[in-house]
Amino acid sequence: MTYVNPDPEPERSTGLEPGGGVPPGETPPAESSMPEAGPRETHNPAKGWAKGPLAAILLVVVLVAAFFLVYAIILIL
C-alpha cells in the first residue's frame, strides 16, 4: 500500500495566498480522497441457499403433497 497525501498541493491550487491562506471571497480547495480510508471488505456472505433451510422447506413440501395425495385416494375409495 502506498501513502497518498490527502492535502492539496499549494503550488497547484489557485486562489491561495503565500503561506497557504485563502483570500476573502475565495473558495478554499477541496481535499483529495484517501483510497486507503474506510474499512476493508472482509465479510463475504455465502451465496445461495444453505443446506438446512432448503432441506426443511423440501420436507414440508413433500409432507403437504403426501397429505393431499392420501386425501385424494381416500375420497376415491
C-alpha positions, 0 to 999 in steps of 0.5 A: 500500500502506498501513502497518498497525501490527502492535502492539496498541493499549494503550488497547484491550487489557485486562489491561495495566498503565500503561506497557504491562506485563502483570500476573502471571497475565495473558495478554499480547495477541496481535499483529495480522497484517501483510497486507503480510508474506510474499512476493508471488505472482509465479510463475504456472505455465502451465496445461495441457499444453505443446506438446512433451510432448503432441506426443511422447506423440501420436507414440508413440501413433500409432507403437504403433497403426501397429505393431499395425495392420501386425501385424494385416494381416500375420497376415491375409495 
